[in-house]
Amino acid sequence: MFKLKEHNTNVRTEITAGITTFMTMAYILAVNPSILSQAGMDPTAVLLATCLASFIGTLCMALMANLPFALSAGMGLNAFFTYTVVLGFGYSWQIALLAVFIEGIIFIILSLTNVREAIFNSIPLSLKHAVSVGIGLFIAFIGLQNAGLTVDNGATLVSLVSFTDNFSTSGICAILAIVGTFITAILYIKRVKGSILIGILGTWVLGIICQFAGLYIPNAEAGFYSLLPTFAMTDFSKLGETVGQCFNVDFSSVNIINFIVIVFSFLFVDLFDTLGTLIGVSSKAGLLDEEGKLPKARPALFADAVATTAGAVLGTSTTTTFVESSAGVAVGGRTGLTALTTAILFLVSTLFAPIFTAVPSFATAPALIIVGFLMFSNITQLKLTEDNYNTAIPAYLCIIAMPLFYSISEGIAIGVISYVLINLICKKWKEINPIMYVLAVLFILKYIFL
């Protein structure tokens, strides 16, 4: 069914990859309810909606596209949902969900045509490699943040955490993340099967040992909870508080112009976050053809659109393809069996969500850091000679924009705009796909009006 031999893989590798992908994504089961609850939504309902939307979307990816990509509520998009739409514009979370639902319907329509696939194929190969490299830096940066190694510093924006301050919480977590990174790196170098998954579990176990030894002391007020998994069941009745609420909207307080802007903001960010993730992870997995195209782009994009729509009905913010899928790819995942495994784990997590959410962020951080390196290795595919500066410089700008602007879509925007302008001014029009002109104009208009 999944053509394992054709993709030079086997059942064991695919299942291990699926588990690895899930483990690196499991943090969303804790983070998403935390963010959306600030918009007034019930956290348990959001957790269940997130699990079910992730299951539906990832299952569609497995069966429709036979690709090793997993989907869940997108980071960044959930923050936009809460802090901009609800808390910033003052709209109810029901209206925000309706905007996400409409966005998903638009994507379904676009996915049935060649529009999204044409956009995917119009991006030059140099930028596709750059997206992979940029995502590598981006997720490594996320890993450093999850580990608590990178902290906010007013003077330099970011700096290294002080290990001695708050040693029993942030200090020991940062140290455990460093240890976990070395464990994962060594296991990967020695080509141990499932090395990234072993690194996650090993780091978590070390944390539990530190808690028993008194080196790690839980402090709920500071955001540091017990590392021991709980075995309580989830209250499924809570799901009724969010299911279908996107249709329970009072339009009397809605400014239609602002609402359209909100819909297109979700649409724009989701489109290019998804395209960026598909490009980057596909490039790393060797799934792109000689022309840099993803043969199964249309069903992959359709699965993403279905997931967004279903997620809005269930009660969660935009569901999108996760960059953490690269963790499963890194351990050999190449087919939909990887995605199917991840989907099943998301479904199972509805029963035992408290256990899965107990996986601490510092334990998944080493996986993100190492996978970031693996994604970054695609930089060798870029030709950085003087003869290719017209493509190399846009690629460079795309790469540095992703971690520094904390957005995959912003990196793509900078890459596309600079690629078109540089090649246009340098009179290399033949190298520019006509769709790239349209994208560049749309990105510029986005910065002007959104």
C-alpha positions, 0 to 999 in steps of 0.5 A: 500500500505504501510502496516501501520497497520502492522508497527503499525503506521498511516497516520498522524504520517507518514506524520508528520514524512515525513515533519520532515525529510524534514525540517531537510534536507532542509539545503542541498538546501542551502548548496549544491549549495554553495559548488558546485558553488565553482567548477564553477557550477551555484547555481540555477541549482545545487539547482534544480538538488538537489531537483529533485535527492532527489525526485527521490531517495526518491520516489524510497525508498518509492515505492521499499523498503517501508522504511522511509528513504530520500535521497539527495546530501551527505555532505562530498561527495559534499566537496570531489567533489569540494575541492578534485576533481575539485579544488585539482586535477584540473578536470572540474566539468563535469568530476567529475559528470561523476565519480559520474555517473559511481559510480552510474552505478556500484552500480546499478549492485552491487545492482542487486546482493547480494554483497551490501546486503551480506556486510550489513548482514556480519557486526556483531550486536554489530557493527550495534548498535555501528554505531547507537550510533556513528551516534547519536554523529555525527549528534549531533556534526553537530547540534552543528556546525549548531547552531554555538555553536561549533567553531574552536579553533586552540589550542583545535580544537573545543570550545564553541562559545563566546556569547558576540562576534558578539552577533547580529549574531552568538551569538544570533543564538547560544542562539536561538539554545539552547532555541530551544533544550530545547523546543524540549526536553520538547515537546518530553518528554511530548510526543507531536506529531510532537515535533521535527517539532514544535521545528524547526518551533518554533525556526525559529519563535523566530529568526524572532521575534529577527530580528524584535526586532533588536536582530538579524541583518542580515550580508550577508558578514559574512554568516548571512542572513535575516530569513524572507522567500522570495516568488520569483520563481525559474528560471527553465531555469538554469537547462539546464546548468548542465543536461547531462553535465556528458557526455560532457567531454574532456578526453584529460586532464584526467589521467585514473589512477587518474580518476579510483581512483576518481571513487572508492573514491566516490564508497567507501565513498558512500557505507559505508556512505549508509550502516552506515546510513541504519544500524543506522537508521534501528536499531533505528526504530526497522526494523532489524530482530533478526539476525541484518539484514534489510529485505529490504536492497536490494531495499533500496540500489538499490534506493540509486544507482538509485538516485546517477545515476540520480543526476549525470545526472541532475547535482549534486554530489553523492545522498545518504541516509541521516542520518537526516532520523532518525528525521522522525523515531524519531517521528514515521515514519516507512514506505515508506509513510514517504519517499513519503511525503519527496519526494513530499516536495522536488518536491514542493521545486523546485517551492518555493526553496527560501522559504525552504532555508530560514529555518536557520541552527540554527533552525534545529540544535535542532532537530539534537541534540535531535535526536542524543540523541535518536540514542545514546540511543542504547548504552544500547544494547551493552554488555560492560562486560569483557566477551564481550570486544572482541566485545565491544572495536571495537564497542567503537572505531567505536563510537568515530571515527565517530564524531572525524573523521567527517565521518560515513564511517571512523567509520565503517572502524575503527570498522571493522578493529579492530573487525577482528584484535582483534577477530583474535588475541584472537583466536575467529575466529568463530565470524568473518564472512568471508566477514569481512576479505575482508572488513578489507583488503579493508579498510586497502588498502584504507588507504594505497593507497587512 
